[in-house]
Amino acid sequence: MDAAEAQSRPKALLLAPAGDPGWLADAARILRRLGFVVQIEVGARKADMAAEVELVMASAAAGVPSSLMHAWRARGALCAVVLPPGAVPTAGADAGVATLPAPVTEATLLAMLAGQHYVALSAREAAGIGEAIAAQTFGNPAFAMELLQALVSSTRDDLALLRQAGPELETVRGVAHRLKASAHYVGCHALRLTAQRLEHAARDGDAATAAALAAIVAPTAARLLGLLASLSPAKRSDNAPQT
């Protein structure tokens, strides 16, 4: 991963007090496989609000003030609290902050991300799509337009197939493989890695994980389709994702 890619990928901040790092390694490994750049702070009760992050996960024992969580949420970050094993969410807890139990598993983490409407496409990646297409086509405007139109068509078709695939894992695998390639062309690395994880889950017959990943990949592909369509001079309405 080069410096430019690291700058564009979504960033996750994981917080836990000293002596309570048990869930951090698993969560970091899963998030990195989904394309996040992960920062871990052990022993920190206060984080750097200057950092641009898309996801904050904090141990309940970290004592992160709710005002700080609200500040992150106001900046567009998803926020979650990791509860000790066997603990239940406190009545009246902030509905905007997700909770998940330790130990953190791929299933619980994916469910949390999907439930918080996570889209695996950072603002930096979205802003750089046009530049990525230009780089792929060596600055040739006609070639760039051909690639753009091909990406609009393929992404629209793959999104429709993914939404209709249900438990048909071979269809899901094929769609994920193509979306992985499309994401590579436009520099959307988080989508590329999430689609790759979906491809592998479908290939391995892991229907539960594939379904959880598809719940993230589908809205991300819809977001990508809208961005691609907005770059087309025609901006045809039939290229817009269907809700």
N, C-alpha and C positions, 0 to 999 in steps of 0.2 A: 504494500500500500504506500503510494507516494504522498508527499506533503499536501498536494492539491486535493487528492481523494480524501485524505484524513480531514481536511478542512471542510469538505462538503458533506460528509456523512453526518447523520444524526448523532447527537451526543447524549450519553446517559451518565448521571451522577448518582453514585451509590454511597449511602451514608450509614455508618454503624459506630457505636461506641467501642472503645478499646475493650477487648475481652468478649465481644459479641460479633465476631466476623463470620460465623458459621455459614450463613447463606450467601455471602458475597461471591465466593469463587464460582458457585454454580450459576448464579444470576449473571455474572460477568461473562462466563463462557457462552451461555445461551444468547445473550444480547450481542456479543461480538459475532456470533454465527448469523445473526439477523442483520448485521451491517452497522451496528452502533459502535462508536468510539466510546470506550468506558473509562470513567474516572472514578477511582475508589478513594473515599476519605474515611479512615478509621480513627476514631477518637475526636472527630470534629463535631462540634455542636452548632457550628455556624458555617455556612458555605458561602462561597464567593458568588454574589449575585451578578457580578460582571460577566460571568461565564454564560455563554449561550447554550442552553441544554434543551433537549426535547423531552427528556424523561428524568424524573427524580424518584429514586426508591430509597426510603429511609427506614431503618429499624425502629420499631416502636420505642425501644430503649434509648434511642439517640436523643429523644426529647427535642426534636426540631419544632420550633414554635409554629403554630398554625398561621400566624401572620406571614412567616417566611414561605410556607407552602402556598398561601394565597398569592403572594408576590410572584412566585414561579408560575402559578396557574394564569395569572394576569398577563404574563409574557408568553403564554401559549404552551407551556410545558405540561406534560402529563405527570401526575404525582401519585405515588402509592406508598403505603406504610406496610412493612413486613411485620406480621404479628408472631409472637412466640408460638411454638407448637401447642395446639389445643386451645389457644385463645380465641375469643370471638370478638368481633368489632364492638366498640363501645356504643351504646344507644345514643342517638343524636349526633353521631360523628358526622363530619363534613361529607356530604354525599359526593362532592366533587373530587375527593381524594379516595382512590381505590385502596382496598386492603387485600392482602393475600398472605397465606400462612407460610411459615418456615417449616421444613426446608422448601426452598423455591424450586419448582420443577418446570420443565418446558411447558407442560400442559397448563399449569396455573399461570405462568407468565404470559403465554399466548392468549389465554382467556381474559386476563386483565387488560392486555393491550387492545384486543378486539372490543372489549366492553367499554374502553375509554376512546374508541373510534380512532385508534392510531392509524396513520397513513405513512407507509414506509417511503417517504419522499420528502427530504428536508427542503427548507426554503432556499438554501444555497443551490441544491441540486435543481430545483424547479427553475431558478433564475438562470442557470447555466445550460439549459437544454439547447437553446439556439446556437450557442457557442460550440457545444459538443457536436452538433450536427455539422456545423461548418468545418470543424476539425476533421471529422470523419470523411468529409467530401473534399478536402484539400482546398477549401475556399472557392469551390466552383458553384455558383448560385443555381445553375440548372440541375446539377447533380444533387445539391442539397434539397431542392424542391422535390426531386424524384424520391429521395430517401424519406423525406418528411411525409409525402403522400403514401408511400408504402408502409411507414410506421403507423400512420393514422388508420389505414385499412386493416393491417394485421392486428393492431391493439384492439380495435373495435370488435373484430371477429373473435379474437381470443377471449376478450371479456365476456362476450355473449356465450361462448362455449363453457367458460368456467362457471358462469352463473347457472347454466343448465346441466352441468356434469353430474352433480350430486355425488353418489358413491362410485361413479365410473372412474376408477383410479388411473386407468390407462389414458383416458381423455385428459384428466387433470395433469398427468405427467407430461403429456405433449404440450399442453397449454403453458405449463410452468417453464418448460424448456424454451419455448419460443419467446415468452415474456422475459426470460433471463437474457436472451440475446438482444431483444429490443431495449431493455434497460441498459445494457452495456453500450449500445450505440449512442444513447443520449446521456451517458454519464450519471445515471441514477443507480448508485452502487448499493444503497440499502434495498431497493426493490430487486436488484439483480441477486443479491445474496438471499433475500427472503424467498424469491422464486426458486432459487437453487435448492433451498431447504425443502420447499414444497415438492419440487421434482423428486428429490431423494426419498421423502416420506411416501409419496405415491408409488415410486418404484419399489419400495420395500414393503408395500401393502399395509402401511400404517394409516388406516383410514381416519382414526381419531385425530392424529397430528395433522394429517393432510387437511381435514375439515377446519381445524383451528387456524392453520396457516392460510387457507383459502379465504377465511373471513377477514384477513388483513390484506392479502394480495388483491382481491377483487376491488375494494374501494381505492386501493393505490393505483391499480390499472385504470380505473375510471378517472382518477385525478390526472394521471399521465395523459390519457386520451384527451381530456379537456385542454390541457396545456399544449399538446401537439396541434389540436384543431385550431387553437387560438393563433398559432404561428402561420397557419395556411392563409394565403391571401384571400381565398374564397370564403373561409370561415363558415362553411356550410353547416346549417343547423343539424343535418343528419349525421354529422360527425360527433356531435355532443353525446356524452354518456347518458344512457337512460337511467332514470332513478326508479 
